[in-house]
């Protein structure tokens, strides 16, 4: 479950790290097809690691029960949501890097 939790949180991080200042609404979810393919590969690989007996033995994993997998579903949204809230706060805070013009940001 720790491995799957890390994978789930990395999905949220991948979506959150696509932009430093703009919100998700401006960037869109499907604007980067390679990211979507990467996430699909990551989910498939993680599923194989915990379900295929040979891979379970190699990686030392066990197959989680369905109710345990349900606990993983909100994790990407929590990570992504926290990052989105932080960006929202930075855009509305006077003097933050997100509200400065490019000429004002120190290099």
N, CA, C and O of each residue as an XYZ file, in Angstrom:
428
protein
N       0.827     -1.194      0.000
C       0.000      0.000      0.000
C       0.865      1.249      0.000
O       0.482      2.266     -0.579
N       2.019      1.187      0.638
C       2.907      2.359      0.612
C       3.362      2.654     -0.805
O       3.365      3.807     -1.235
N       3.750      1.608     -1.533
C       4.164      1.779     -2.922
C       3.026      2.367     -3.754
O       3.239      3.311     -4.515
N       1.835      1.822     -3.615
C       0.700      2.321     -4.388
C       0.311      3.734     -3.960
O      -0.131      4.531     -4.787
N       0.472      4.047     -2.679
C       0.214      5.404     -2.214
C       1.172      6.409     -2.823
O       0.774      7.514     -3.193
N       2.440      6.024     -2.927
C       3.434      6.897     -3.555
C       3.094      7.101     -5.023
O       3.173      8.220     -5.530
N       2.717      6.028     -5.707
C       2.341      6.141     -7.116
C       1.142      7.076     -7.266
O       1.136      7.937     -8.145
N       0.137      6.916     -6.421
C      -1.057      7.762     -6.498
C      -0.712      9.229     -6.247
O      -1.208     10.109     -6.950
N       0.127      9.497     -5.261
C       0.517     10.886     -4.972
C       1.362     11.471     -6.101
O       1.278     12.668     -6.376
N       2.169     10.650     -6.752
C       2.975     11.135     -7.863
C       2.110     11.539     -9.053
O       2.496     12.415     -9.826
N       0.963     10.921     -9.206
C       0.041     11.338    -10.260
C      -0.441     12.751     -9.985
O      -0.474     13.583    -10.892
N      -0.814     13.031     -8.744
C      -1.211     14.395     -8.380
C      -0.083     15.387     -8.551
O      -0.299     16.511     -9.002
N       1.126     14.973     -8.190
C       2.299     15.838     -8.341
C       2.585     16.123     -9.803
O       2.949     17.245    -10.156
N       2.424     15.122    -10.658
C       2.679     15.315    -12.092
C       1.732     16.355    -12.669
O       2.158     17.218    -13.436
N       0.465     16.285    -12.316
C      -0.479     17.284    -12.805
C      -0.198     18.655    -12.204
O      -0.318     19.673    -12.885
N       0.171     18.680    -10.941
C       0.411     19.955    -10.267
C       1.665     20.647    -10.766
O       1.722     21.877    -10.773
N       2.667     19.894    -11.181
C       3.952     20.500    -11.543
C       4.010     20.990    -12.987
O       5.058     21.460    -13.430
N       2.922     20.892    -13.719
C       2.939     21.330    -15.111
C       3.067     22.838    -15.248
O       3.504     23.325    -16.290
N       2.701     23.571    -14.236
C       2.809     25.025    -14.282
C       3.145     25.549    -12.897
O       2.794     24.934    -11.890
N       3.817     26.671    -12.849
C       4.213     27.224    -11.558
C       3.192     28.212    -11.009
O       3.018     28.318     -9.795
N       2.517     28.935    -11.903
C       1.605     29.985    -11.438
C       0.166     29.789    -11.904
O      -0.764     30.065    -11.146
N      -0.036     29.324    -13.122
C      -1.381     29.232    -13.691
C      -2.189     28.130    -13.013
O      -1.633     27.158    -12.502
N      -3.502     28.298    -13.019
C      -4.375     27.293    -12.414
C      -4.649     26.168    -13.398
O      -4.354     26.275    -14.589
N      -5.212     25.100    -12.883
C      -5.559     23.941    -13.701
C      -6.561     24.318    -14.773
O      -6.520     23.783    -15.881
N      -7.460     25.232    -14.453
C      -8.481     25.639    -15.414
C      -7.860     26.274    -16.657
O      -8.390     26.122    -17.757
N      -6.752     26.978    -16.495
C      -6.091     27.610    -17.636
C      -5.273     26.612    -18.440
O      -5.167     26.746    -19.659
N      -4.696     25.617    -17.785
C      -3.809     24.663    -18.455
C      -4.598     23.511    -19.064
O      -4.291     23.079    -20.175
N      -5.603     23.009    -18.364
C      -6.390     21.877    -18.845
C      -5.754     20.546    -18.474
O      -4.539     20.457    -18.294
N      -6.564     19.536    -18.363
C      -6.091     18.218    -17.956
C      -5.433     17.482    -19.120
O      -4.428     16.797    -18.929
N      -5.983     17.614    -20.312
C      -5.506     16.838    -21.460
C      -4.556     17.616    -22.355
O      -4.339     17.230    -23.503
N      -3.988     18.701    -21.853
C      -3.122     19.524    -22.698
C      -1.744     18.903    -22.929
O      -1.002     19.366    -23.794
N      -1.397     17.880    -22.183
C      -0.103     17.220    -22.353
C      -0.325     15.717    -22.541
O      -0.378     14.978    -21.559
N      -0.456     15.255    -23.793
C      -0.745     13.837    -24.020
C       0.369     12.907    -23.536
O       0.089     11.786    -23.112
N       1.623     13.350    -23.592
C       2.712     12.497    -23.093
C       2.594     12.259    -21.596
O       2.906     11.171    -21.110
N       2.145     13.272    -20.867
C       1.934     13.099    -19.429
C       0.848     12.059    -19.183
O       0.990     11.208    -18.305
N      -0.223     12.121    -19.945
C      -1.312     11.150    -19.781
C      -0.839      9.737    -20.101
O      -1.213      8.794    -19.404
N      -0.015      9.569    -21.151
C       0.549      8.260    -21.463
C       1.484      7.790    -20.343
O       1.485      6.611    -19.986
N       2.261      8.694    -19.802
C       3.160      8.345    -18.699
C       2.400      7.891    -17.469
O       2.796      6.935    -16.802
N       1.304      8.579    -17.170
C       0.488      8.194    -16.019
C      -0.172      6.843    -16.266
O      -0.243      6.010    -15.361
N      -0.657      6.620    -17.490
C      -1.255      5.320    -17.824
C      -0.228      4.202    -17.662
O      -0.544      3.141    -17.124
N       1.000      4.438    -18.127
C       2.052      3.436    -17.968
C       2.343      3.202    -16.488
O       2.484      2.058    -16.054
N       2.432      4.277    -15.719
C       2.731      4.160    -14.291
C       1.666      3.339    -13.567
O       1.994      2.488    -12.740
N       0.406      3.588    -13.872
C      -0.695      2.858    -13.230
C      -0.673      1.388    -13.653
O      -0.849      0.499    -12.820
N      -0.459      1.133    -14.938
C      -0.397     -0.259    -15.420
C       0.782     -1.009    -14.799
O       0.644     -2.157    -14.376
N       1.940     -0.352    -14.748
C       3.108     -1.000    -14.164
C       2.883     -1.295    -12.682
O       3.213     -2.382    -12.209
N       2.328     -0.340    -11.957
C       2.060     -0.561    -10.530
C       1.057     -1.693    -10.338
O       1.197     -2.502     -9.420
N       0.042     -1.750    -11.205
C      -0.937     -2.835    -11.112
C      -0.279     -4.192    -11.380
O      -0.591     -5.182    -10.717
N       0.620     -4.229    -12.343
C       1.325     -5.482    -12.625
C       2.215     -5.905    -11.459
O       2.297     -7.090    -11.135
N       2.873     -4.946    -10.839
C       3.790     -5.251     -9.732
C       3.057     -5.850     -8.536
O       3.626     -6.654     -7.797
N       1.799     -5.464     -8.342
C       1.075     -5.986     -7.177
C       0.122     -7.131     -7.519
O      -0.475     -7.716     -6.616
N      -0.035     -7.465     -8.811
C      -0.969     -8.543     -9.150
C      -0.312     -9.764     -9.780
O      -0.788    -10.879     -9.565
N       0.755     -9.600    -10.545
C       1.403    -10.731    -11.210
C       2.305    -11.446    -10.199
O       3.201    -10.828     -9.624
N       2.073    -12.746     -9.981
C       2.828    -13.468     -8.946
C       4.354    -13.365     -9.071
O       5.037    -13.177     -8.064
N       4.892    -13.484    -10.269
C       6.349    -13.406    -10.444
C       6.858    -12.021    -10.041
O       7.873    -11.901     -9.355
N       6.147    -10.978    -10.472
C       6.560     -9.614    -10.120
C       6.358     -9.336     -8.635
O       7.143     -8.612     -8.021
N       5.307     -9.911     -8.060
C       5.105     -9.742     -6.613
C       6.266    -10.340     -5.846
O       6.710     -9.775     -4.846
N       6.757    -11.467     -6.301
C       7.890    -12.113     -5.623
C       9.166    -11.288     -5.809
O       9.936    -11.123     -4.864
N       9.393    -10.772     -7.010
C      10.595     -9.971     -7.275
C      10.592     -8.686     -6.460
O      11.600     -8.327     -5.852
N       9.453     -7.995     -6.450
C       9.376     -6.692     -5.779
C       8.939     -6.790     -4.322
O       8.976     -5.790     -3.606
N       8.531     -7.962     -3.872
C       8.124     -8.137     -2.474
C       6.820     -7.441     -2.140
O       6.678     -6.869     -1.059
N       5.866     -7.482     -3.060
C       4.574     -6.828     -2.834
C       3.497     -7.875     -2.607
O       3.704     -9.063     -2.853
N       2.372     -7.428     -2.147
C       1.185     -8.277     -2.020
C       0.021     -7.561     -2.700
O       0.024     -6.339     -2.847
N      -0.965     -8.341     -3.107
C      -2.113     -7.747     -3.767
C      -3.049     -7.152     -2.714
O      -3.488     -7.853     -1.802
N      -3.351     -5.860     -2.841
C      -4.263     -5.247     -1.860
C      -5.699     -5.685     -2.122
O      -6.054     -6.101     -3.225
N      -6.506     -5.581     -1.087
C      -7.927     -5.867     -1.230
C      -8.600     -4.650     -1.860
O      -8.054     -3.547     -1.825
N      -9.770     -4.847     -2.427
C     -10.435     -3.766     -3.164
C     -10.717     -2.556     -2.281
O     -10.616     -1.419     -2.742
N     -11.066     -2.787     -1.024
C     -11.378     -1.646     -0.145
C     -10.116     -0.853      0.197
O     -10.200      0.337      0.502
N      -8.955     -1.495      0.148
C      -7.711     -0.762      0.363
C      -7.390      0.125     -0.836
O      -6.893      1.239     -0.673
N      -7.672     -0.364     -2.027
C      -7.429      0.417     -3.237
C      -8.307      1.669     -3.245
O      -7.895      2.711     -3.754
N      -9.500      1.574     -2.691
C     -10.394      2.742     -2.633
C      -9.760      3.898     -1.848
O     -10.024      5.063     -2.145
N      -8.934      3.586     -0.859
C      -8.257      4.626     -0.084
C      -7.232      5.386     -0.929
O      -6.860      6.510     -0.594
N      -6.783      4.779     -2.013
C      -5.786      5.422     -2.877
C      -6.409      6.449     -3.819
O      -5.731      7.390     -4.231
N      -7.663      6.291     -4.162
C      -8.295      7.134     -5.175
C      -8.264      8.637     -4.868
O      -8.047      9.422     -5.791
N      -8.466      9.073     -3.636
C      -8.439     10.522     -3.407
C      -7.035     11.132     -3.333
O      -6.900     12.354     -3.390
N      -5.995     10.315     -3.209
C      -4.650     10.857     -2.993
C      -4.168     11.808     -4.097
O      -3.649     12.875     -3.770
N      -4.312     11.474     -5.395
C      -3.855     12.435     -6.408
C      -4.594     13.764     -6.319
O      -4.004     14.822     -6.537
N      -5.879     13.711     -5.999
C      -6.670     14.931     -5.917
C      -6.291     15.769     -4.701
O      -6.349     16.998     -4.748
N      -5.905     15.109     -3.620
C      -5.463     15.836     -2.424
C      -4.155     16.570     -2.712
O      -4.018     17.750     -2.392
N      -3.193     15.870     -3.318
C      -1.904     16.490     -3.638
C      -2.102     17.638     -4.623
O      -1.595     18.742     -4.423
N      -2.842     17.360     -5.678
C      -3.097     18.370     -6.706
C      -3.875     19.543     -6.119
O      -3.573     20.699     -6.414
N      -4.867     19.254     -5.298
C      -5.670     20.306     -4.676
C      -4.860     21.188     -3.739
O      -5.047     22.404     -3.721
N      -3.970     20.598     -2.965
C      -3.106     21.394     -2.079
C      -2.207     22.321     -2.888
O      -2.019     23.482     -2.524
N      -1.660     21.816     -3.972
C      -0.817     22.653     -4.821
C      -1.636     23.753     -5.479
O      -1.172     24.887     -5.595
N      -2.837     23.433     -5.906
C      -3.717     24.424     -6.527
C      -4.085     25.515     -5.517
O      -4.123     26.696     -5.864
N      -4.352     25.123     -4.277
C      -4.674     26.105     -3.232
C      -3.472     27.003     -2.944
O      -3.632     28.205     -2.733
N      -2.281     26.431     -2.933
C      -1.074     27.218     -2.707
C      -0.869     28.231     -3.831
O      -0.537     29.389     -3.577
N      -1.068     27.791     -5.070
C      -0.930     28.720     -6.204
C      -1.978     29.811     -6.150
O      -1.679     30.970     -6.438
N      -3.210     29.459     -5.784
C      -4.277     30.449     -5.659
C      -3.881     31.504     -4.624
O      -4.052     32.703     -4.845
N      -3.352     31.041     -3.499
C      -2.912     31.951     -2.444
C      -1.791     32.862     -2.936
O      -1.816     34.065     -2.674
N      -0.811     32.306     -3.643
C       0.319     33.098     -4.151
C      -0.127     34.131     -5.175
O       0.417     35.234     -5.231
N      -1.127     33.770     -5.992
C      -1.601     34.734     -6.989
C      -2.310     35.907     -6.339
O      -2.350     36.993     -6.916
N      -2.865     35.718     -5.166
C      -3.629     36.768     -4.506
C      -2.872     37.482     -3.394
O      -3.406     38.409     -2.786
N      -1.646     37.070     -3.118
C      -0.834     37.692     -2.083
C      -0.014     38.823     -2.703
O       0.805     38.578     -3.588
N      -0.225     40.049     -2.248
C       0.550     41.164     -2.805
C       2.046     40.957     -2.554
O       2.458     40.580     -1.457
N       2.849     41.209     -3.589
C       4.295     41.114     -3.462
C       4.870     39.737     -3.681
O       6.090     39.576     -3.672
N       4.014     38.717     -3.881
C       4.567     37.377     -4.126
C       5.088     37.302     -5.555
O       4.753     38.132     -6.399
N       5.905     36.303     -5.806
C       6.497     36.148     -7.136
C       5.400     35.998     -8.189
O       5.557     36.479     -9.312
N       4.309     35.349     -7.849
C       3.238     35.112     -8.815
C       2.531     36.406     -9.220
O       1.954     36.467    -10.306
N       2.560     37.448     -8.371
C       1.857     38.680     -8.702
C       2.777     39.744     -9.273
O       2.300     40.797     -9.697
N       4.070     39.503     -9.298
C       5.014     40.470     -9.845
C       5.103     40.360    -11.354
O       4.824     39.308    -11.930
N       5.487     41.440    -11.982
C       5.740     41.391    -13.425
C       7.098     40.715    -13.639
O       7.916     40.693    -12.719
N       7.355     40.169    -14.817
C       8.631     39.483    -15.055
C       9.852     40.359    -14.808
O      10.906     39.836    -14.446
N       9.747     41.671    -14.990
C      10.874     42.565    -14.765
C      11.215     42.700    -13.290
O      12.348     43.025    -12.935
N      10.217     42.448    -12.417
C      10.434     42.603    -10.970
C      10.995     41.356    -10.301
O      11.526     41.439     -9.194
N      10.887     40.206    -10.953
C      11.327     38.947    -10.342
C      12.840     38.863    -10.388
O      13.430     38.995    -11.460
N      13.495     38.644     -9.226
C      14.962     38.530     -9.221
C      15.419     37.291     -9.975
O      14.794     36.234     -9.890
N      16.511     37.432    -10.711
C      17.038     36.321    -11.508
C      17.994     35.507    -10.711
O      18.541     34.527    -11.216
